[in-house]
Amino acid sequence: MNHQLNKLKDSVWIGLGIGLFTPAVLCTLAWYLIHHIIYLAKADLLYIGCIAANAYTMQYFFKHYKENIGRGILAATFLCAFVFFYYKVF
């Protein structure tokens, strides 16, 4: 895995892509669970967990000295948090 990580260019745009793709996949899974399991009908906070998965991803890239990728993931996390806030308020 580290060999593949070393080939990855340290770019904010790559981090933004990773940071948007990860919660999108997890939120799709959470949406499916919320709409198909009766006990999770009011569990909108599962979306927060999907966004929080970016924290682990960001920490992983910072640990391996890919700061710009980590910054892109952080920016994507804030974007996703604002989208969730808009979803809950309106």
N, CA, C and O of each residue as an XYZ file, in Angstrom:
360
protein
N       0.829     -1.195      0.000
C       0.000      0.000      0.000
C       0.869      1.253      0.000
O       0.539      2.229     -0.674
N       1.971      1.242      0.741
C       2.831      2.422      0.789
C       3.472      2.697     -0.564
O       3.726      3.852     -0.905
N       3.737      1.640     -1.344
C       4.307      1.831     -2.669
C       3.330      2.600     -3.561
O       3.735      3.487     -4.313
N       2.050      2.257     -3.473
C       1.033      2.971     -4.244
C       0.859      4.391     -3.728
O       0.606      5.310     -4.507
N       0.993      4.574     -2.430
C       0.862      5.907     -1.843
C       2.006      6.809     -2.291
O       1.804      8.002     -2.520
N       3.201      6.250     -2.418
C       4.339      7.050     -2.860
C       4.183      7.499     -4.309
O       4.712      8.546     -4.682
N       3.476      6.740     -5.128
C       3.246      7.122     -6.519
C       2.192      8.221     -6.641
O       2.129      8.906     -7.662
N       1.369      8.395     -5.613
C       0.288      9.367     -5.645
C       0.849     10.779     -5.512
O       1.580     11.073     -4.567
N       0.510     11.640     -6.448
C       0.978     13.023     -6.441
C       0.353     13.771     -5.270
O      -0.841     13.620     -5.008
N       1.137     14.568     -4.569
C       0.665     15.334     -3.415
C      -0.034     16.602     -3.900
O       0.589     17.656     -4.031
N      -1.346     16.486     -4.167
C      -2.113     17.590     -4.728
C      -3.405     17.774     -3.936
O      -4.028     16.809     -3.494
N      -3.784     19.020     -3.771
C      -5.023     19.340     -3.069
C      -6.223     18.796     -3.854
O      -7.209     18.366     -3.256
N      -6.144     18.813     -5.172
C      -7.258     18.346     -6.001
C      -7.483     16.845     -5.843
O      -8.624     16.382     -5.838
N      -6.411     16.096     -5.717
C      -6.554     14.652     -5.464
C      -7.200     14.438     -4.112
O      -8.080     13.589     -3.971
N      -6.772     15.199     -3.116
C      -7.375     15.114     -1.790
C      -8.847     15.495     -1.803
O      -9.656     14.878     -1.111
N      -9.194     16.502     -2.580
C     -10.595     16.901     -2.693
C     -11.424     15.787     -3.331
O     -12.554     15.527     -2.919
N     -10.855     15.142     -4.325
C     -11.548     14.022     -4.960
C     -11.748     12.856     -4.007
O     -12.834     12.279     -3.940
N     -10.707     12.511     -3.273
C     -10.806     11.433     -2.288
C     -11.800     11.812     -1.199
O     -12.617     10.995     -0.775
N     -11.719     13.065     -0.750
C     -12.591     13.538      0.316
C     -14.053     13.637     -0.073
O     -14.920     13.588      0.800
N     -14.349     13.774     -1.344
C     -15.742     13.793     -1.798
C     -16.238     12.399     -2.161
O     -17.416     12.089     -1.981
N     -15.343     11.564     -2.669
C     -15.733     10.219     -3.085
C     -16.051      9.316     -1.893
O     -17.041      8.585     -1.915
N     -15.221      9.365     -0.863
C     -15.417      8.490      0.302
C     -16.774      8.711      0.971
O     -17.513      7.742      1.145
N     -17.145      9.956      1.359
C     -18.465     10.139      1.961
C     -19.608      9.876      0.988
O     -20.691      9.474      1.412
N     -19.391     10.095     -0.303
C     -20.459      9.838     -1.266
C     -20.825      8.358     -1.284
O     -22.004      8.002     -1.299
N     -19.817      7.506     -1.283
C     -20.076      6.065     -1.275
C     -20.735      5.656      0.040
O     -21.710      4.905      0.047
N     -20.195      6.156      1.153
C     -20.753      5.798      2.461
C     -22.154      6.365      2.659
O     -23.010      5.702      3.245
N     -22.398      7.576      2.181
C     -23.744      8.166      2.313
C     -24.758      7.438      1.445
O     -25.929      7.337      1.811
N     -24.320      6.931      0.304
C     -25.216      6.128     -0.526
C     -25.624      4.862      0.218
O     -26.792      4.473      0.201
N     -24.671      4.232      0.863
C     -24.964      3.054      1.677
C     -25.881      3.409      2.846
O     -26.827      2.677      3.136
N     -25.605      4.525      3.516
C     -26.445      4.963      4.638
C     -27.855      5.302      4.167
O     -28.826      4.980      4.852
N     -27.983      5.950      3.002
C     -29.304      6.270      2.471
C     -30.102      4.995      2.212
O     -31.292      4.925      2.518
N     -29.443      3.999      1.652
C     -30.113      2.731      1.399
C     -30.586      2.092      2.708
O     -31.716      1.612      2.798
N     -29.720      2.090      3.711
C     -30.086      1.508      5.003
C     -31.235      2.267      5.661
O     -32.150      1.657      6.215
N     -31.186      3.587      5.602
C     -32.224      4.405      6.231
C     -33.583      4.164      5.573
O     -34.609      4.152      6.253
N     -33.593      3.976      4.277
C     -34.855      3.811      3.565
C     -35.360      2.370      3.493
O     -36.494      2.139      3.073
N     -34.543      1.402      3.893
C     -34.967      0.008      3.795
C     -35.019     -0.727      5.132
O     -35.506     -1.857      5.190
N     -34.534     -0.118      6.193
C     -34.621     -0.732      7.525
C     -35.465      0.184      8.398
O     -35.108      1.340      8.625
N     -36.568     -0.330      8.878
C     -37.568      0.475      9.585
C     -36.995      1.126     10.850
O     -37.389      2.238     11.199
N     -36.080      0.454     11.532
C     -35.524      0.990     12.776
C     -34.595      2.177     12.543
O     -34.324      2.944     13.467
N     -34.115      2.331     11.337
C     -33.205      3.428     11.026
C     -33.892      4.582     10.296
O     -33.217      5.425      9.706
N     -35.200      4.629     10.329
C     -35.943      5.639      9.576
C     -35.610      7.069     10.011
O     -35.636      7.984      9.188
N     -35.302      7.267     11.278
C     -34.990      8.612     11.781
C     -33.504      8.778     12.100
O     -33.137      9.668     12.867
N     -32.667      7.956     11.537
C     -31.244      7.964     11.870
C     -30.442      8.800     10.874
O     -29.526      8.290     10.229
N     -30.781     10.062     10.751
C     -30.047     10.940      9.841
C     -28.606     11.172     10.289
O     -27.771     11.610      9.498
N     -28.320     10.885     11.531
C     -26.960     11.088     12.019
C     -25.982     10.052     11.461
O     -24.774     10.175     11.668
N     -26.476      9.053     10.771
C     -25.571      8.145     10.057
C     -24.761      8.916      9.014
O     -23.627      8.552      8.700
N     -25.349      9.971      8.489
C     -24.636     10.793      7.503
C     -23.418     11.475      8.136
O     -22.395     11.656      7.475
N     -23.527     11.846      9.398
C     -22.384     12.442     10.104
C     -21.250     11.427     10.193
O     -20.082     11.776     10.028
N     -21.597     10.177     10.454
C     -20.581      9.121     10.491
C     -19.888      8.949      9.154
O     -18.690      8.671      9.097
N     -20.636      9.113      8.089
C     -20.050      9.017      6.751
C     -19.058     10.153      6.505
O     -18.002      9.954      5.904
N     -19.408     11.320      6.969
C     -18.512     12.467      6.820
C     -17.308     12.314      7.742
O     -16.197     12.706      7.385
N     -17.523     11.747      8.923
C     -16.431     11.566      9.882
C     -15.403     10.558      9.399
O     -14.271     10.555      9.884
N     -15.767      9.711      8.462
C     -14.793      8.763      7.900
C     -13.642      9.505      7.227
O     -12.542      8.967      7.105
N     -13.890     10.720      6.796
C     -12.829     11.540      6.214
C     -11.738     11.860      7.236
O     -10.581     12.048      6.860
N     -12.087     11.923      8.508
C     -11.089     12.227      9.535
C     -10.014     11.144      9.572
O      -8.827     11.445      9.693
N     -10.432      9.888      9.467
C      -9.459      8.803      9.446
C      -8.608      8.870      8.185
O      -7.389      8.706      8.241
N      -9.252      9.111      7.051
C      -8.523      9.193      5.782
C      -7.528     10.346      5.812
O      -6.390     10.201      5.364
N      -7.951     11.478      6.333
C      -7.087     12.641      6.421
C      -5.891     12.364      7.334
O      -4.760     12.721      7.003
N      -6.139     11.732      8.472
C      -5.064     11.397      9.405
C      -4.054     10.455      8.755
O      -2.851     10.578      8.988
N      -4.534      9.520      7.945
C      -3.660      8.567      7.261
C      -2.704      9.298      6.319
O      -1.510      9.001      6.291
N      -3.227     10.250      5.548
C      -2.382     10.961      4.594
C      -1.430     11.923      5.304
O      -0.290     12.083      4.868
N      -1.864     12.557      6.372
C      -0.949     13.412      7.134
C       0.182     12.587      7.737
O       1.322     13.047      7.788
N      -0.115     11.391      8.189
C       0.892     10.506      8.788
C       1.955     10.106      7.765
O       3.115      9.887      8.112
N       1.540     10.013      6.499
C       2.477      9.627      5.441
C       3.001     10.830      4.660
O       3.435     10.689      3.516
N       2.961     12.005      5.272
C       3.549     13.233      4.754
C       2.987     13.654      3.395
O       3.721     14.135      2.533
N       1.705     13.470      3.220
C       1.007     13.969      2.028
C       0.075     15.085      2.495
O      -1.147     14.932      2.501
N       0.679     16.217      2.889
C      -0.070     17.301      3.513
C      -1.115     17.920      2.580
O      -2.218     18.246      3.017
N      -0.777     18.079      1.315
C      -1.732     18.710      0.396
C      -2.947     17.823      0.163
O      -4.063     18.328      0.037
N      -2.749     16.520      0.106
C      -3.894     15.619     -0.018
C      -4.753     15.726      1.238
O      -5.981     15.763      1.150
N      -4.113     15.776      2.406
C      -4.844     15.939      3.658
C      -5.635     17.237      3.697
O      -6.755     17.271      4.207
N      -5.058     18.299      3.164
C      -5.770     19.583      3.120
C      -6.975     19.522      2.190
O      -8.017     20.109      2.479
N      -6.835     18.822      1.088
C      -7.968     18.649      0.179
C      -9.091     17.858      0.833
O     -10.267     18.176      0.656
N      -8.727     16.826      1.591
C      -9.729     16.032      2.307
C     -10.406     16.879      3.367
O     -11.614     16.763      3.575
N      -9.642     17.731      4.042
C     -10.216     18.624      5.042
C     -11.215     19.592      4.396
O     -12.288     19.837      4.947
N     -10.865     20.134      3.242
C     -11.779     21.034      2.537
C     -13.060     20.300      2.130
O     -14.157     20.848      2.238
N     -12.914     19.067      1.664
C     -14.085     18.278      1.279
C     -14.947     17.960      2.496
O     -16.173     17.913      2.393
N     -14.316     17.742      3.644
C     -15.061     17.470      4.868
C     -15.925     18.664      5.252
O     -17.084     18.498      5.631
N     -15.369     19.857      5.155
C     -16.154     21.054      5.447
C     -17.285     21.237      4.438
O     -18.393     21.625      4.809
N     -17.013     20.961      3.177
C     -18.069     21.046      2.164
C     -19.202     20.081      2.483
O     -20.373     20.456      2.423
N     -18.864     18.850      2.819
C     -19.884     17.849      3.150
C     -20.646     18.241      4.418
O     -21.853     18.021      4.512
N     -19.952     18.813      5.377
C     -20.613     19.238      6.612
C     -21.613     20.358      6.334
O     -22.703     20.372      6.905
N     -21.251     21.293      5.463
C     -22.188     22.360      5.104
C     -23.396     21.815      4.359
O     -24.516     22.283      4.566
N     -23.179     20.833      3.495
C     -24.300     20.211      2.778
C     -25.227     19.513      3.774
O     -26.449     19.614      3.661
N     -24.650     18.807      4.747
C     -25.468     18.141      5.758
C     -26.232     19.158      6.593
O     -27.403     18.943      6.904
N     -25.590     20.263      6.962
C     -26.251     21.322      7.721
C     -27.425     21.892      6.922
O     -28.502     22.111      7.478
N     -27.226     22.130      5.634
C     -28.294     22.640      4.789
C     -29.441     21.633      4.710
O     -30.613     22.010      4.741
N     -29.091     20.348      4.607
C     -30.097     19.280      4.559
C     -30.926     19.233      5.835
O     -32.141     19.045      5.769
N     -30.297     19.398      6.988
C     -31.018     19.327      8.262
C     -31.842     20.572      8.532
O     -32.911     20.472      9.136
N     -31.387     21.735      8.110
C     -32.094     22.973      8.405
C     -33.267     23.189      7.443
O     -34.345     23.616      7.856
N     -33.051     22.894      6.177
C     -34.098     23.163      5.185
C     -34.666     21.853      4.787
O     -35.572     21.800      3.955
